[in-house]
Amino acid sequence: MTTLSVCFTNFGPYHLARLRALAIRLAETGDRLIAYEVAGTERTYPWETARSQEPFQWVTLFPKRVLETTSRGECATAMRRALDRDQPDAVGIVGYARPESMAALNWARRTGRLAILLSESQRIDHPRVWWKEAVKRQRVRRFSAGLVGGRRHRDYLVDLGLPEDRIALGYNAVDNHHFAQRAASVRNANSGRSGVPESPYFLAVNRFVPEKNLVRLVRAFARYREQAATEGAWELVLCGDGPNAGEVHDAIAASGYANVIHCPGFLQADELPRWYAFASAFVHPSLMEPWGLVVNEAAACGLPLLVSERAGCAETLVPDHGPPTGRRFDPRDEDLLAASLTWIASLPERERATLGRNAAAVVADWGPDRFAQGMLEAMELAKQGHRSRRRDELSLRVCPTSPGSVEMGTGSGRLRTVPVPISTPAPPEKGDRHLEDSEPVPVFRLRSTSGTDSKELT
């Protein structure tokens, strides 16, 4: 029986849907899933998830703590202890920055287990600094395989040193069936539209933070309204909350259209389908967005899409080829954003409905089952890479006939005897109790006597 473990900071609806699908697929072959979450709650995404019987083992490292109150050392230590106790055969690790992720990677390397990187980073997400990229390359190259959302995420991991043939797709998924079913149910209910605008409306669902670009969206919406006929003009709904809420509300007040801009606040997953159900189009204007799972949700509910070209999901859910689902736009161009709002609002309702059906068809291929399939593919790629590395792995032993030298070889045969100066490493500084979780990884260089040939071992 193979045991796979995966760790997220805190389980929201997205995570649980993916984990259930993965656990069911693993159980088909007699394997099992252990799902770790770092803390019981977090402030950034205050999801409310009811804990019930699940097809996987659910382990919370700090069940009564808020994520933001845990220290880096606590997270790393708890992760290491959980892995020592459970001894999984493979570890799914989210990113390469958080302390529990680095602790899991180091544990996998130390114990010879498979380490699978779950990543949704793109090169365009942030301005890149050379020394940070160097650190990332050092870390990414230590993973056995990767699971990413789309092409741009895969390309960035390749830039960071993970071979393309060890990267699978399917990371970013939501429970499409749940959202589609709930939206259909609300549309058919007599009181389903209660509290939702009667007029057509654009819908955006975001945290209220600067990178979501909501202030520019409000200004673009005001320009749309200035050009639109009063009768039949659309309204705007901004679902969410966050530290930038004050600036967003100031922009709404200054727009001159505060009476037709609605802010229902942060909504739990079960509350969102009602707003999706009656929206006329979905707009996602982010300046920086690794993926944009709310676009998946909107597509599953059959909405036509206006999506920032910088969102990781853009090329997948608003593709260049095939039946159209909407339009991509440059989120830094306020004129273009306003024109995009005008364009979709001016389409006949029948054409918008066709775009929405196309969007639902596209996102149907990117649900929880696709995540499960992608994770299994990544595990197989990791195993293949692990076997290949073992065949090519350098073997070292002290040379019995030449003191001060080692014999260096591979699985295919002996290579050469290499003189190596022997030195004693300096003792660790006081307080360095867990050197395996520190960076950078030591590099030992073996150099032949001629000085023309060298091999690095990490």
C-alpha positions, 0 to 999 in steps of 0.5 A: 500500500502506498501512502501519499500525504499532502499539506495545505495551510488551512482546508477550504472548500477548494481543498476538500473537493480536491482531496476527496477526489484524490483519496477516492482514486487512491483507494481504487488501488488500495492506497491511501491519503493523509491530508495535513492542514497547518491550522484550524483557521486563518484570517486571510481566508476565513472559510467555515468548513464542517468537519465530517467523515472523509475518505482521507485521514485529516490531520490538523497540526494546530487545531485550536490556532489561527494560522497567522499566530504560528511561528515558522519554527513551530510549523516546521517542527510540527510538520517534521514530527507528523511525517516522522510519525506517519512515514508517507511514501510521497509528499505533496508540498505546496510551494517552496517558501513556507516553513512546513513546505521546506521541512517536508521537502527536507524530510523527503530528501533525507528519507528518500521519499518522493517530493511533489511540488504543487505550484501556481506561480508564474514568471509574470506574477512579480518583478523577479530578483536574480538572487531570489530566483537563484534560491528558488532554483536551488529548492525547486531542483530538489523536488522529484516532480511537479503539479501545476495549473497551466502552461505558464506555471509549467514554463516557470518551473522549467525556468527554475530547473524542474524538467518539463517531462516531470511536470503534470497539469491539473492543480487548480480545480473547484467542485464544478458540479457543486456550483453548477447544481446550486446555481441551477437550484437557486434560479429555479427557486421562487425566492432565489433572487431575494437580495440580488439586484433585479437589473443585469449586473457584472459580478466580481468576487475578490479579496479587497487588496490592491493587486485585485485592481478593484479601484480601476474596475470601479472607474472603468464601470463608471465610464461604461455607465456614462456611455450606456443608455440609462434603460437596461444599463448594468449594475456592478456587484463586488463580493469580498472584503479585505484590507483595501476595502476603504479605498474601494468604497472611496472609489465607489463614492467618487464614481457617481454610481454608488447607488448601482454598485453593491458590496455584499461582503465576504461570502462563504462557498454556499452563499456564492452560487446565488450571486453567480446564478443571476449575474449577466457576466463575470469580470476578473481584473487582477493585476497579479493572480496565480490562477483565479479559482473564482473564474472556475466557479463562474464558468461552472455556473455558465457565465460569460467571462472577462478575465485579466490576461495576467490571471493564471487561468486566462489561457485555459478558461478563455482560450485562443482557439475553440468555442469562445468563452469571453474576452481577455484584457490588459488589466492595466488599461482602464480604457480597454477594461471599460470597452470590455464591459461595454462589449459584453453588455452590448451582446444579445442575450442569446450570444452571452448565453452561448459564451456561458455554455462554452465556459461551462464546457471548458471548465468541466475538464478542470474539476477535482477529478482532473486534480486527482489525475494530475496528482497520480501522473505527478507521482508516476513521473516522480517514480520514473525520475527517482529510478533514473537518478538511482541508476545514474547516481554516483557511488563513492567509497574510500579507495583501498589502494590510494589513501586520501582518495575516493573511488567514484562510479555509477551504476554502469561501472567504475569511473576513476580514483580521485584525490580528495583533501580531507577537512573537518567541518566547523561545528554548528553555531549555537542554536542550529538544532535543525540544520536540515531545514536551513538553506543553502544545501552544502555542495561538495566538489570532487576535482580530478588531479589534472584540474580539467574535470569536476563533478558536483554532488548535492 
